[in-house]
Amino acid sequence: MSENNLQIDTRPPELVGTKELAHAVSASTRTVERWRADGKIPYLRISPRLLLYSVPSVVEALGRFAVKAKYGPKS
């Protein structure tokens, strides 16, 4: 029998890294890093080099900074 050298990702599927989060919210990794440093988005520090994010939590947190339209559509 041959052994499979299959890498298994044990992270829960709702947690993503910086690159995946940047892709999910259409931002650069540097922007994600700046949001994190400014305290705008929640994250989990698993180790000094491993940071994970919950996409729904980040989207909710960023929603606080959304600009609301002053005027509604014309009828």
Rosetta constraint file for C-alpha pairs under 8 A:
AtomPair CA 11 CA 15 HARMONIC 6.71 0.50
AtomPair CA 14 CA 54 HARMONIC 5.79 0.50
AtomPair CA 14 CA 55 HARMONIC 6.93 0.50
AtomPair CA 15 CA 52 HARMONIC 5.82 0.50
AtomPair CA 15 CA 53 HARMONIC 5.24 0.50
AtomPair CA 15 CA 54 HARMONIC 4.81 0.50
AtomPair CA 15 CA 55 HARMONIC 7.07 0.50
AtomPair CA 16 CA 20 HARMONIC 5.76 0.50
AtomPair CA 16 CA 21 HARMONIC 6.12 0.50
AtomPair CA 16 CA 52 HARMONIC 5.36 0.50
AtomPair CA 16 CA 53 HARMONIC 5.28 0.50
AtomPair CA 16 CA 54 HARMONIC 6.49 0.50
AtomPair CA 16 CA 55 HARMONIC 7.31 0.50
AtomPair CA 17 CA 21 HARMONIC 6.11 0.50
AtomPair CA 17 CA 50 HARMONIC 7.83 0.50
AtomPair CA 17 CA 51 HARMONIC 6.29 0.50
AtomPair CA 17 CA 52 HARMONIC 4.91 0.50
AtomPair CA 17 CA 53 HARMONIC 6.27 0.50
AtomPair CA 18 CA 22 HARMONIC 6.08 0.50
AtomPair CA 18 CA 29 HARMONIC 6.25 0.50
AtomPair CA 18 CA 32 HARMONIC 6.88 0.50
AtomPair CA 18 CA 33 HARMONIC 7.75 0.50
AtomPair CA 18 CA 51 HARMONIC 7.18 0.50
AtomPair CA 18 CA 52 HARMONIC 7.01 0.50
AtomPair CA 18 CA 53 HARMONIC 7.43 0.50
AtomPair CA 19 CA 23 HARMONIC 6.27 0.50
AtomPair CA 19 CA 29 HARMONIC 5.85 0.50
AtomPair CA 20 CA 24 HARMONIC 6.10 0.50
AtomPair CA 21 CA 25 HARMONIC 6.21 0.50
AtomPair CA 21 CA 32 HARMONIC 7.66 0.50
AtomPair CA 21 CA 53 HARMONIC 7.10 0.50
AtomPair CA 21 CA 55 HARMONIC 6.59 0.50
AtomPair CA 22 CA 26 HARMONIC 5.77 0.50
AtomPair CA 22 CA 27 HARMONIC 4.80 0.50
AtomPair CA 22 CA 28 HARMONIC 5.44 0.50
AtomPair CA 22 CA 29 HARMONIC 5.38 0.50
AtomPair CA 22 CA 31 HARMONIC 7.88 0.50
AtomPair CA 22 CA 32 HARMONIC 6.24 0.50
AtomPair CA 23 CA 27 HARMONIC 6.36 0.50
AtomPair CA 23 CA 28 HARMONIC 7.51 0.50
AtomPair CA 24 CA 55 HARMONIC 7.53 0.50
AtomPair CA 25 CA 59 HARMONIC 7.74 0.50
AtomPair CA 27 CA 31 HARMONIC 6.25 0.50
AtomPair CA 27 CA 32 HARMONIC 6.99 0.50
AtomPair CA 28 CA 32 HARMONIC 6.51 0.50
AtomPair CA 29 CA 33 HARMONIC 6.20 0.50
AtomPair CA 30 CA 34 HARMONIC 6.16 0.50
AtomPair CA 31 CA 35 HARMONIC 6.16 0.50
AtomPair CA 32 CA 36 HARMONIC 6.20 0.50
AtomPair CA 33 CA 37 HARMONIC 6.17 0.50
AtomPair CA 34 CA 38 HARMONIC 6.03 0.50
AtomPair CA 35 CA 39 HARMONIC 6.18 0.50
AtomPair CA 35 CA 40 HARMONIC 5.07 0.50
AtomPair CA 35 CA 41 HARMONIC 5.98 0.50
AtomPair CA 36 CA 40 HARMONIC 5.95 0.50
AtomPair CA 36 CA 41 HARMONIC 5.48 0.50
AtomPair CA 36 CA 42 HARMONIC 7.17 0.50
AtomPair CA 36 CA 43 HARMONIC 7.50 0.50
AtomPair CA 40 CA 61 HARMONIC 6.77 0.50
AtomPair CA 40 CA 62 HARMONIC 6.97 0.50
AtomPair CA 41 CA 57 HARMONIC 7.86 0.50
AtomPair CA 41 CA 58 HARMONIC 5.41 0.50
AtomPair CA 41 CA 61 HARMONIC 5.82 0.50
AtomPair CA 41 CA 62 HARMONIC 6.91 0.50
AtomPair CA 42 CA 53 HARMONIC 6.87 0.50
AtomPair CA 42 CA 54 HARMONIC 7.84 0.50
AtomPair CA 42 CA 57 HARMONIC 6.96 0.50
AtomPair CA 42 CA 58 HARMONIC 6.23 0.50
AtomPair CA 42 CA 61 HARMONIC 7.52 0.50
AtomPair CA 43 CA 51 HARMONIC 6.63 0.50
AtomPair CA 43 CA 52 HARMONIC 5.74 0.50
AtomPair CA 43 CA 53 HARMONIC 4.81 0.50
AtomPair CA 43 CA 54 HARMONIC 7.23 0.50
AtomPair CA 44 CA 51 HARMONIC 5.59 0.50
AtomPair CA 44 CA 52 HARMONIC 5.14 0.50
AtomPair CA 44 CA 53 HARMONIC 6.32 0.50
AtomPair CA 45 CA 49 HARMONIC 7.93 0.50
AtomPair CA 45 CA 50 HARMONIC 6.10 0.50
AtomPair CA 45 CA 51 HARMONIC 4.62 0.50
AtomPair CA 45 CA 52 HARMONIC 6.57 0.50
AtomPair CA 46 CA 50 HARMONIC 5.40 0.50
AtomPair CA 46 CA 51 HARMONIC 5.91 0.50
AtomPair CA 46 CA 52 HARMONIC 7.27 0.50
AtomPair CA 47 CA 51 HARMONIC 7.17 0.50
AtomPair CA 53 CA 57 HARMONIC 7.84 0.50
AtomPair CA 53 CA 58 HARMONIC 7.18 0.50
AtomPair CA 54 CA 58 HARMONIC 6.20 0.50
AtomPair CA 55 CA 59 HARMONIC 6.11 0.50
AtomPair CA 56 CA 60 HARMONIC 6.11 0.50
AtomPair CA 57 CA 61 HARMONIC 6.13 0.50
AtomPair CA 58 CA 62 HARMONIC 6.11 0.50
AtomPair CA 59 CA 63 HARMONIC 6.14 0.50
AtomPair CA 60 CA 64 HARMONIC 7.18 0.50
AtomPair CA 61 CA 65 HARMONIC 7.83 0.50
AtomPair CA 62 CA 66 HARMONIC 6.99 0.50
